[in-house]
Amino acid sequence: MQERILILDFGSQFTQLIARRVREAHVYCEIHPHSMSLTDIQNWEPQGIILSGGPSSVHDQDAPMVDPGIFVLGLPILGICYGLQLMAHVLGGKVAKAEHREYGRAHLQIHDALGPLLPFKSSEDTEEVWMSHGDRIEKMPDGFRVLASSTNSPLAAIGDPIRHFYGVQFHLEVVHTPRGAEMLTAFVRGVCACNGQWTMHSYVESAIASIRAQVGKGKVIAALSGGVDSAVAAVLIHRAIGDQLTCIFVDNGLLRFGESEKVQTVFRNYFQIPLQAIDARQRFLDVLAQVTDPEKKRKAIGNLFIEIFEEEAKKVEGADFLAQGTLYPDVIESVSFKGPSATIKSHHNVGGLPERMHLKLVEPLRELFKDEVRELGRELGMPEEVIRRQPFPGPGLAIRCLGAIDAQRLEVLRRADRIVMEEVREAGLYDRLWQAFAVLLPVRSVGVMGDARTYDETIALRAVESSDGMTADWAHLPYDVLGRISTRIINEVAGINRVVYDISSKPPATIEWE
């Protein structure tokens, strides 16, 4: 049976990070709402349970709770921040408002009686950790002992070594707690006695078996975009069922320079996967004519994509299944503590297809994070050029070409974007950046070229660093790189006489402009 850790979510913004750290220890885990029933928890058969943090106080009238029965299952349990306070509260301890709220970096004093959660003797007097709480433990439940303290949290880490219950007031899952990953590994590998056998090699074997069991002798169609997720999903499914898979690639005319040709070459020649390529460039230009509102752009693109995909899928006789590159963050979002997040902007996908076409979904990546998908791609022998491809939005250049879209403006943007990519790669920055791209603004300004007055549009450069796209910081690109990009765009791309650099972080901005 597969070893696995259950993470119960109480609404922390860091819950996904807990899962990432556990998986980095090569132990499989899943996030479920805190309201998961005791029966479902028992049926899931975890080797241990982690209670996440959250914004609530255990004294709130509607404070999120957990079935107290988890504490008599005989399983190791780790509480983080709110999870610690909840565990202490349920087991008879005392939680109260802290005299001083503790947010940000703090220094943890590790006591002599080290438990297995803190498997190291600090080389310094203290260990740096990240705090974010207004309550603290005033009295430990019976059977617990103090493992560490901070200035404002005398009981910053506690443990009951007999029942294998542990709790920390700080967030050990964030990078601001430098040795937090060691602590989580100590819990899942030491306290929970997991062997750490969950690897991409083992995942490939189990995923192939699962795909074959689900599909049988049926046929699968997949929408191929050329992005990492759809590419890895297609290669994995093809590894499992061969020519029972047909990929459909819709060239919407909104791709980067040369990408349409590259996708077709790679999948037909390198992977030898059956591929239907549809030239729909003019159809997309027609529906986008005079559309300037970004949400209307997305909806028009999504609706036409579904229409074209449906037309082509009907040509694949006997297709029973639709493959999608759904990732684990998408799954978490649908069953999260507070339900789906507010819609910042709609996403271009094929969500309407299964209902319209009565297809069953095949989602071989739905248990994986983005970095794990890239690792899976390497395990499948895919080229680095495909695996390391930066995220590219489903609506493509349509949401980077602000204002009305036509073939000429798209070509201007495509040529500018090509220069950005060339210079970023030449400078050795491509793999450091989450995304780097050009945005064409419907903003004209006066310029001078060859002693003549110009009145042309503006290119905005966007480059960000991120680990998962949920938050992002603007990249501090070297001035010489910015200078070369600007000079080349203005000299080589007709219609542009000004280049600006976007230094906004997410939040408050988004990575894409639309």
C-alpha positions in Angstrom: 0.0 0.0 0.0 1.2 3.5 -0.8 2.5 5.5 2.2 0.7 8.8 2.5 0.1 11.8 4.7 -3.2 13.5 5.1 -3.2 17.4 5.4 -6.4 18.9 6.8 -6.8 22.5 5.6 -8.0 25.2 8.0 -7.6 28.0 5.4 -3.9 28.9 5.6 -2.4 30.6 2.6 0.6 28.3 3.0 -1.3 24.9 3.0 0.0 24.1 -0.5 3.5 24.7 0.7 3.0 22.0 3.4 2.2 19.5 0.6 5.1 20.5 -1.5 7.6 20.1 1.4 6.1 16.7 2.3 6.5 15.5 -1.3 10.0 16.9 -1.4 10.7 14.2 1.3 9.4 11.7 -1.3 6.2 11.0 0.7 2.8 11.2 -1.0 0.3 13.5 0.6 -3.1 15.1 -0.2 -4.9 18.2 1.1 -8.5 17.8 2.2 -10.9 20.2 4.0 -10.8 20.1 7.8 -14.4 18.9 7.7 -13.4 15.5 6.2 -15.4 12.9 8.2 -13.7 10.5 10.6 -14.9 7.6 8.4 -13.4 9.1 5.3 -10.1 9.7 7.2 -10.0 6.1 8.3 -10.8 4.8 4.8 -8.1 7.0 3.4 -5.6 5.1 5.6 -2.9 7.8 6.2 0.3 7.2 8.0 0.0 10.5 9.7 -2.0 13.7 9.8 -1.0 17.4 9.5 -3.3 20.1 10.7 -2.6 23.3 8.7 -2.6 26.9 9.9 -5.5 29.3 9.4 -6.7 32.8 10.0 -9.2 31.9 12.8 -9.0 31.8 16.5 -10.2 28.6 18.3 -12.4 31.0 20.4 -14.3 32.3 17.4 -17.9 31.4 17.3 -17.5 29.7 13.9 -14.0 28.5 14.4 -13.2 25.6 12.0 -13.0 22.3 13.9 -11.9 18.8 13.3 -13.5 15.5 14.4 -11.9 14.9 17.8 -11.9 11.2 16.9 -8.7 11.7 15.0 -6.8 11.9 18.3 -7.8 8.3 19.2 -6.8 6.8 15.9 -3.3 6.0 17.1 -1.8 8.1 14.2 1.0 10.7 14.5 -0.4 14.2 14.3 1.4 17.5 13.6 -0.3 20.8 14.2 1.0 24.0 12.6 0.0 27.4 14.0 -3.8 27.2 14.2 -3.5 23.4 13.9 -1.4 23.5 17.1 -3.8 25.7 18.9 -6.8 23.6 17.9 -5.0 20.4 19.0 -4.2 21.9 22.4 -7.7 23.3 22.8 -9.4 19.9 22.0 -7.0 18.0 24.2 -7.5 20.1 27.3 -4.9 22.8 27.0 -5.4 26.5 27.2 -5.2 28.9 24.2 -5.3 32.7 24.8 -4.6 36.0 23.1 -0.9 36.7 23.0 0.3 39.7 24.9 2.1 40.7 21.7 1.1 39.4 18.3 4.0 37.8 16.5 4.3 38.3 12.7 7.4 37.8 10.6 10.8 36.5 11.6 11.4 35.3 15.2 14.1 33.4 16.9 13.4 30.0 18.3 15.2 28.8 21.4 15.5 25.0 21.2 15.5 23.3 24.6 17.7 20.4 25.7 14.9 17.9 25.7 14.9 17.6 21.9 12.0 15.6 20.4 12.1 13.8 17.0 10.5 16.9 15.4 13.6 18.9 16.0 16.3 16.4 14.9 19.2 18.8 15.2 21.1 20.6 17.9 21.1 24.2 16.9 24.6 25.4 15.9 23.6 28.8 17.2 21.8 29.8 20.4 18.6 30.2 18.3 17.0 29.1 15.0 15.2 31.5 12.7 11.5 30.8 12.1 8.5 32.6 10.6 5.6 33.5 12.9 2.1 34.6 12.0 -0.3 34.5 15.0 -2.3 36.5 17.5 -3.1 33.6 19.9 -0.6 31.4 21.8 -0.6 28.3 24.0 -0.8 29.2 27.6 -1.1 25.7 29.0 -0.1 22.4 27.4 -2.5 19.4 27.4 -1.5 16.6 29.7 1.3 14.4 28.4 3.0 17.2 26.4 6.4 18.8 27.0 8.0 22.0 25.7 10.4 21.5 22.8 11.2 25.2 21.9 10.2 28.7 22.8 10.4 32.2 21.4 10.2 35.6 23.1 6.4 35.9 22.7 5.6 32.2 22.6 7.0 30.3 25.6 5.4 27.1 24.1 6.4 27.6 20.5 7.0 23.9 19.9 5.5 21.1 22.0 5.2 17.4 21.8 3.7 14.2 23.3 6.2 11.5 22.5 4.0 8.7 23.7 1.0 9.5 21.4 3.3 11.0 18.7 1.5 14.4 18.8 3.5 17.4 17.9 2.8 21.1 17.3 4.6 24.2 16.3 3.5 27.8 16.6 5.6 28.9 13.6 5.3 28.1 9.9 7.9 25.5 9.2 6.7 25.1 5.6 7.8 28.5 4.3 11.3 29.3 3.1 11.6 32.0 5.8 12.0 29.1 8.3 15.4 27.9 6.9 15.3 24.5 8.6 11.6 24.0 8.4 11.8 21.4 5.6 14.1 19.3 7.9 11.4 19.4 10.6 8.7 18.3 8.2 10.9 15.5 6.9 11.6 14.5 10.5 7.9 14.2 11.1 6.9 12.3 8.0 10.0 10.1 7.7 10.8 9.8 11.4 7.7 10.1 13.5 5.3 8.6 10.8 8.0 6.0 9.7 7.4 6.6 6.0 10.2 5.3 3.8 10.1 8.0 1.2 9.5 5.8 -1.8 7.2 8.2 -3.7 9.2 9.2 -6.8 8.4 10.1 -10.3 9.7 6.7 -11.4 7.2 5.0 -9.3 4.5 7.5 -10.3 5.0 6.7 -14.0 4.4 3.0 -13.3 1.3 3.5 -11.3 -0.1 6.2 -13.7 0.4 4.0 -16.7 -1.4 1.2 -15.0 -4.2 3.5 -13.9 -4.7 4.9 -17.4 -4.8 1.5 -19.0 -7.3 0.3 -16.4 -9.5 3.4 -17.0 -9.4 3.5 -20.8 -9.3 -0.2 -21.6 -9.6 -0.5 -25.4 -11.3 2.9 -25.7 -10.0 6.0 -27.6 -8.7 9.2 -26.0 -8.6 12.7 -27.5 -6.4 15.4 -26.1 -6.2 19.2 -26.7 -2.6 19.9 -27.3 -1.4 23.5 -26.7 2.4 23.0 -26.6 2.5 23.9 -23.0 4.2 21.8 -20.4 1.1 20.3 -18.8 -0.7 19.2 -22.0 2.6 17.9 -23.5 3.5 15.8 -20.4 0.0 14.5 -20.1 -0.1 13.5 -23.8 3.3 11.7 -23.7 2.3 9.8 -20.5 -1.0 8.7 -22.0 0.7 7.7 -25.2 3.2 5.7 -23.2 0.2 3.9 -21.7 -2.1 3.3 -24.6 -0.2 4.1 -27.8 -2.3 5.0 -30.9 -5.5 4.9 -28.9 -4.6 8.5 -28.3 -5.2 11.3 -30.8 -4.0 14.8 -30.1 -5.8 17.8 -31.6 -3.8 21.0 -32.0 -5.7 24.2 -32.8 -3.5 26.9 -34.3 -5.4 30.0 -33.2 -2.9 32.5 -34.5 -2.2 33.7 -31.0 1.0 31.8 -30.4 4.6 33.0 -30.1 6.9 33.1 -33.1 7.4 29.7 -34.6 5.5 27.8 -31.9 2.9 26.3 -34.2 5.5 24.6 -36.3 7.6 23.6 -33.3 4.6 21.8 -31.6 3.8 19.9 -34.7 7.4 18.9 -35.4 8.1 17.8 -31.8 5.0 15.7 -31.4 4.9 14.1 -34.9 8.6 13.5 -35.3 10.1 13.2 -31.8 7.2 11.6 -29.9 5.5 10.0 -32.9 2.0 10.8 -31.5 -0.9 11.0 -33.9 -1.7 14.7 -34.2 -4.4 16.6 -36.0 -3.4 20.2 -36.7 -6.1 22.7 -37.5 -5.4 26.1 -39.0 -8.0 28.3 -37.4 -6.1 31.6 -37.4 -8.6 33.6 -39.5 -11.6 32.3 -37.5 -10.1 33.6 -34.2 -9.2 36.9 -35.8 -12.8 37.2 -37.0 -14.4 36.6 -33.5 -11.8 38.9 -31.9 -12.4 41.8 -34.3 -13.0 45.1 -32.3 -13.1 43.2 -29.0 -11.2 45.1 -26.4 -12.6 43.9 -23.0 -10.2 41.2 -21.7 -13.0 39.0 -20.3 -14.8 39.2 -23.6 -11.6 38.2 -25.4 -11.2 35.2 -23.1 -14.8 34.0 -23.5 -14.7 34.5 -27.3 -11.5 32.5 -27.6 -12.7 29.8 -25.2 -16.1 29.4 -27.0 -14.5 29.2 -30.4 -11.9 26.7 -29.2 -14.6 24.4 -27.9 -16.6 24.8 -31.1 -13.5 23.8 -33.3 -12.4 21.1 -30.9 -15.8 19.6 -31.0 -15.9 19.6 -34.8 -12.5 17.8 -35.0 -13.2 15.4 -32.2 -16.2 14.1 -34.1 -13.8 12.9 -36.8 -12.1 10.6 -34.3 -14.4 7.6 -34.5 -15.2 5.9 -31.2 -13.6 8.5 -28.9 -14.7 7.8 -25.3 -12.3 9.9 -23.2 -11.0 13.5 -23.1 -7.5 14.0 -21.7 -6.8 17.2 -19.7 -3.7 18.4 -18.0 -5.4 19.3 -14.7 -2.9 19.9 -11.9 -3.2 19.4 -8.2 -3.6 23.1 -7.4 -6.7 23.1 -9.6 -8.1 20.2 -7.6 -7.3 21.8 -4.3 -9.0 25.0 -5.4 -12.2 23.1 -6.0 -12.3 21.5 -2.6 -10.5 24.1 -0.5 -11.3 25.3 3.0 -13.4 28.3 1.7 -14.4 26.9 -1.6 -13.2 28.2 -5.0 -11.4 31.6 -4.8 -13.0 34.7 -6.3 -12.6 34.8 -10.1 -9.8 37.3 -10.9 -10.0 36.3 -14.5 -11.5 33.3 -16.3 -9.2 30.6 -17.6 -9.1 29.2 -21.1 -9.7 25.5 -20.9 -12.0 22.8 -22.3 -14.1 22.6 -19.2 -17.3 22.6 -21.2 -16.4 19.7 -23.5 -17.1 16.6 -21.3 -20.7 17.7 -20.7 -21.4 18.6 -24.3 -19.7 15.6 -25.8 -20.5 13.0 -23.1 -16.8 12.2 -22.7 -15.1 10.8 -19.6 -12.1 12.7 -18.3 -8.6 11.3 -18.2 -6.5 13.5 -15.9 -3.1 11.8 -15.2 -1.5 14.9 -13.7 -4.2 15.8 -11.2 -2.1 14.7 -8.2 1.0 16.7 -9.2 2.3 20.2 -8.7 4.0 22.1 -11.6 7.5 21.3 -10.5 6.5 17.6 -10.3 5.1 17.7 -13.8 8.5 18.9 -15.1 10.2 16.1 -13.1 7.8 13.6 -14.6 8.6 15.0 -18.1 12.3 14.3 -17.5 11.4 10.8 -16.3 9.6 10.3 -19.6 12.6 11.4 -21.5 11.1 14.6 -22.9 13.5 17.3 -24.2 14.4 20.1 -21.8 13.2 22.7 -24.3 9.6 21.4 -23.8 9.9 20.7 -20.0 11.4 24.1 -19.1 9.0 26.1 -21.2 7.8 29.1 -19.3 4.0 29.3 -18.6 2.0 30.7 -21.5 -1.6 31.7 -21.2 -4.3 29.8 -23.0 -5.7 32.9 -24.8 -2.1 33.5 -25.9 -1.0 36.8 -27.3 -4.6 38.0 -27.3 -4.3 39.1 -23.6 -0.8 40.6 -24.2 -2.1 42.7 -27.1 -4.2 45.3 -25.2 -7.0 46.9 -27.1 -8.3 45.8 -30.4 -6.6 42.8 -32.1 -5.8 42.4 -35.8 -3.1 40.5 -37.7 -0.8 43.5 -37.9 -0.7 44.2 -34.2 -0.3 40.5 -33.4 2.7 40.4 -35.7 4.3 43.5 -34.1 3.9 41.8 -30.6 5.2 38.5 -31.9 8.3 40.1 -33.2 8.9 42.1 -30.1 8.3 39.0 -27.9 10.8 37.0 -30.0 13.5 39.6 -29.2 12.7 39.4 -25.5 13.1 35.6 -25.5 16.3 35.7 -27.5 17.9 38.3 -25.2 16.7 36.6 -22.0 18.1 33.2 -23.2 21.4 34.8 -24.4 21.9 36.4 -20.9 21.3 33.0 -19.2 18.2 34.2 -17.4 15.5 32.1 -18.9 15.5 29.3 -16.3 15.7 31.8 -13.4 12.5 33.6 -14.5 9.0 32.3 -14.1 7.9 34.3 -17.1 9.3 37.0 -19.4 7.4 38.5 -22.2 6.3 41.6 -24.1 3.0 43.4 -23.9 1.7 45.7 -26.7 0.0 48.7 -25.3 -2.6 50.8 -27.3 -0.7 53.9 -26.1 0.9 56.1 -28.7 3.7 58.6 -28.0 5.9 61.0 -30.0 9.3 59.9 -31.0 12.1 60.8 -33.4 13.7 58.4 -35.9 16.0 59.5 -38.6 15.2 63.2 -37.9 11.5 62.4 -38.5 8.7 62.6 -36.1 7.0 59.3 -35.1 3.8 58.6 -33.3 3.9 54.9 -32.5 2.8 52.4 -29.9 4.5 51.2 -26.8 5.9 47.8 -25.7 5.9 47.0 -22.0 8.4 44.3 -20.8 7.3 42.0 -18.0 9.6 39.6 -16.2 8.8 38.0 -12.9 10.3 35.4 -10.5 8.0 32.9 -8.7 7.9 29.4 -7.5 4.3 28.6 -8.4 2.7 31.6 -10.0 0.5 32.3 -7.0 2.7 35.2 -5.9 5.5 36.8 -8.0 8.1 39.5 -7.7 9.3 41.6 -10.6 12.7 40.5 -11.8 15.7 42.8 -11.4 17.0 42.3 -14.9 20.4 43.8 -15.5 20.3 47.2 -17.1 22.4 46.1 -20.1 19.9 43.3 -20.8 17.0 45.8 -20.6 19.0 48.2 -22.8 19.6 45.6 -25.5 16.0 44.5 -25.6 14.8 48.1 -25.9 17.2 49.0 -28.6 16.5 45.9 -30.7 12.7 46.3 -30.4 12.8 49.9 -31.4 15.2 49.3 -34.3 13.8 46.0 -35.6 10.0 46.2 -35.0 8.2 48.8 -37.1 5.4 50.6 -35.2 7.2 50.8 -31.8 9.1 53.8 -30.6 9.0 53.3 -26.8 9.8 50.4 -24.4 8.9 50.5 -20.7 9.5 48.0 -17.9 6.8 46.8 -15.5 8.0 46.7 -11.9 4.8 45.6 -10.3 4.6 42.5 -8.0 1.8 40.0 -7.6 -0.2 41.0 -5.6 -1.4 43.7 -6.1 -0.9 43.3 -9.8 -1.3 40.0 -11.8 1.5 38.5 -13.9 -0.4 38.9 -17.1 -1.8 42.4 -18.0 -5.3 41.0 -18.9 
